[in-house]
C-alpha cells in the first residue's frame, strides 16, 4: 500500500508521515504538559516524558484526521502528502502510541492519569468532521486539549490537582479560545461556502474578532485576579504584559487574520514562558 501521494519508497513514506508534525500548533500543548510538571515543582522526569509522548500522539491524530477529511473527504485542500491509506496507517500508529503511553501511565500512576489523557485523543480524532462544524466545539477543541495537557502533566508528577493548576488550565483555555476564533476566520470564505459554522461564519468576521479579543482580555484579567488573590505568583502579571503587548500589535495590524494568528500564537509562547519563570522563581518573589 502506498503511503505517500507523490513519491514511492520508504524515504518518501517516512517524509509523508513526518509532514503531519506541525511544530507551531504542537508546541503549546507539549509546553503546557511540561508547565504542569513545573507547577508540581518538579523537573520533567520519565513519567513526564511519557505524558509528553501521549500528548504528541493525540495532536498527531488530530493533524492526520483533519488533513484526511479536508483533502480526501471534503476536497477543501489543494494537496495532501498522504494517500487515504497512508492516513489510516498514520492514525493507527498514533493511536497505538497513545494506547501504549496511557497504559504505562495507568500502571505507573493511576486511572485518573489515564482519564486526563483521553480527552486529548478524543478531541483530536473527532475534531473533523464531527466537532469542527459547530462554533462552540470548533473553537474549544484545541484549547480544551491544551488545558487537559496541563492538568495531566501536573497529575502524573504529583498525583493531585491543586486550585492553582486548575486555574492556570482555565486561563489557558479562555485565552487560546480567543486565538482559535481568529485562526478559524482565516478560512472564512471557504467555511461559509460549505456551511461550516465557525464563530466567524455565524457572527461575521468583525463581530468574531470582538469576541476573540474579549476572550483574551477575560483570560488576562483572570491572571491578574488570581495573582491578587494569591493563587498565582504576583510576578505572573508580567505574562499579561507580554501577551497583551503582542495582542495589541496583532489587533492594530488590520483585518489580516493570518498575520494576527501568527502573532497571537507567538504571544502564547511568550505568555507561557513568562508564567514558567514566575512559577519557578515564586520563592524568590515571596521573599522579596
WOBEL-V123635 format. One record per residue. RES is the residue in one letter. PHI is phi in whole degrees, -180 to 180 (NA if undefined). OMEGA is omega as a letter, one per 40 degrees, with the letter a starting at -180 (NA if undefined). NEAR is the number of other C-alpha atoms within 8 Angstrom. Layout:
RES;PHI;OMEGA;NEAR + RES;PHI;OMEGA;NEAR
This chain:
X;NA;i;4 + X;-78;i;9 + X;-100;i;14 + X;-89;i;13 + X;-79;a;9 + X;-108;a;5 + X;-141;i;7 + X;-115;i;10 + X;106;a;6 + X;-60;a;6 + X;-63;i;7 + X;-67;i;10 + X;-63;i;13 + X;-64;i;8 + X;-63;i;8 + X;-66;i;12 + X;-67;a;11 + X;-67;a;7 + X;-61;a;8 + X;-87;i;9 + X;-88;a;9 + X;-107;a;8 + X;-57;a;6 + X;-59;a;7 + X;-92;i;7 + X;-85;a;11 + X;-61;a;8 + X;-58;i;11 + X;-64;i;13 + X;-66;i;12 + X;-66;i;9 + X;-64;i;14 + X;-61;i;18 + X;-66;i;13 + X;-64;i;13 + X;-59;i;16 + X;-66;i;15 + X;-63;i;14 + X;-64;i;11 + X;-83;a;9 + X;61;a;7 + X;-127;i;9 + X;-72;a;6 + X;-72;i;10 + X;-93;a;7 + X;-61;i;6 + X;-66;i;10 + X;-63;i;14 + X;-71;i;9 + X;-63;i;11 + X;-64;i;15 + X;-58;i;12 + X;-63;i;11 + X;-63;i;13 + X;-62;i;15 + X;-58;a;10 + X;-64;i;13 + X;-64;i;16 + X;-67;i;12 + X;-62;i;12 + X;-58;a;15 + X;-61;a;14 + X;-67;i;12 + X;-67;a;12 + X;-64;i;14 + X;-63;i;11 + X;-65;i;10 + X;-61;a;11 + X;-67;a;12 + X;-67;a;11 + X;-97;a;13 + X;-82;a;9 + X;-103;a;7 + X;-87;a;7 + X;70;a;9 + X;-76;a;7 + X;-87;i;7 + X;-78;a;6 + X;-155;i;5 + X;-156;a;9 + X;-73;a;9 + X;-102;i;12 + X;-71;i;11 + X;-61;i;9 + X;-65;i;10 + X;-63;i;13 + X;-63;i;13 + X;-66;i;8 + X;-63;a;9 + X;-62;i;11 + X;-64;i;11 + X;-65;i;8 + X;-64;a;8 + X;-65;i;12 + X;-66;i;12 + X;-63;i;8 + X;-61;i;11 + X;-62;a;14 + X;-63;i;8 + X;-64;a;8 + X;-63;a;12 + X;-68;i;13 + X;-64;i;9 + X;-61;i;9 + X;-66;i;15 + X;-63;i;12 + X;-74;a;7 + X;-84;a;6 + X;-114;i;9 + X;-171;a;9 + X;-70;i;7 + X;-64;i;7 + X;-60;i;15 + X;-65;a;12 + X;-62;i;8 + X;-77;i;11 + X;-86;a;14 + X;-56;i;8 + X;-58;i;10 + X;-61;i;14 + X;-75;a;15 + X;-62;i;9 + X;-64;i;13 + X;-64;a;15 + X;-72;a;11 + X;-91;a;10 + X;-53;i;14 + X;-122;e;10 + X;-100;a;9 + X;-78;a;7 + X;-91;a;12 + X;-82;i;14 + X;-101;i;12 + X;-110;a;10 + X;-61;a;11 + X;-76;a;8 + X;-71;i;10 + X;-63;a;12 + X;-80;a;15 + X;-90;a;11 + X;-55;a;12 + X;-64;i;10 + X;-61;i;14 + X;-65;i;9 + X;-59;i;12 + X;-68;i;15 + X;-60;i;13 + X;-69;i;13 + X;-62;i;17 + X;-67;a;16 + X;-62;i;15 + X;-66;i;14 + X;-60;i;17 + X;-74;a;19 + X;-67;a;12 + X;-67;i;13 + X;-90;a;11 + X;-115;a;8 + X;58;i;9 + X;-156;i;6 + X;-125;a;10 + X;-90;i;6 + X;-59;a;7 + X;-63;a;8 + X;-68;i;13 + X;-66;i;10 + X;-63;i;9 + X;-63;i;8 + X;-62;i;13 + X;-63;i;9 + X;-60;i;12 + X;-60;a;12 + X;-61;a;13 + X;-65;a;13 + X;-66;a;14 + X;-71;i;11 + X;-63;i;15 + X;-62;i;14 + X;-64;a;13 + X;-64;i;13 + X;-60;i;15 + X;-66;a;14 + X;-61;a;11 + X;-64;a;12 + X;-68;i;13 + X;-65;i;8 + X;-106;a;8 + X;-54;a;11 + X;-62;a;6 + X;-70;i;8 + X;-59;i;12 + X;-68;a;10 + X;-67;a;7 + X;-97;i;6 + X;60;i;7 + X;-90;a;11 + X;-88;i;13 + X;-80;i;17 + X;-60;i;14 + X;-63;i;16 + X;-70;a;13 + X;-72;a;8 + X;-100;a;9 + X;93;a;9 + X;-66;a;10 + X;-68;i;8 + X;-68;i;9 + X;-62;i;13 + X;-63;i;11 + X;-63;i;8 + X;-62;a;9 + X;-60;a;14 + X;-71;i;9 + X;-65;i;9 + X;-63;i;12 + X;-64;i;14 + X;-63;i;9 + X;-62;i;10 + X;-64;i;12 + X;-66;i;12 + X;-63;i;8 + X;-63;i;9 + X;-62;i;13 + X;-62;a;11 + X;-62;i;8 + X;-67;i;11 + X;-66;i;14 + X;-66;a;9 + X;-82;i;7 + X;85;i;8 + X;-76;i;9 + X;-105;i;12 + X;-61;i;11 + X;-55;a;10 + X;-71;i;10 + X;-65;i;15 + X;-62;i;10 + X;-60;i;9 + X;-66;i;14 + X;-64;i;12 + X;-63;a;8 + X;-63;a;12 + X;-67;a;13 + X;-60;a;9 + X;-64;i;8 + X;-70;i;11 + X;-62;i;11 + X;-63;i;8 + X;-63;i;8 + X;-62;a;13 + X;-68;a;8 + X;-79;a;6 + X;-74;i;9 + X;100;a;6 + X;-83;a;4 + X;-77;a;7 + X;-68;i;10 + X;-67;i;8 + X;-65;i;9 + X;-62;i;12 + X;-62;i;12 + X;-59;a;8 + X;-66;a;11 + X;-71;i;13 + X;-65;i;10 + X;-64;i;8 + X;-63;i;12 + X;-65;i;11 + X;-63;i;9 + X;-62;a;11 + X;-58;a;12 + X;-66;a;12 + X;-61;i;9 + X;-66;i;12 + X;-69;i;11 + X;-60;i;10 + X;-62;a;8 + X;-62;a;12 + X;-74;a;12 + X;-66;a;10 + X;-103;a;8 + X;-55;i;10 + X;-58;i;7 + X;-65;i;7 + X;-65;a;10 + X;-64;a;6 + X;-92;a;5 + X;-73;NA;4
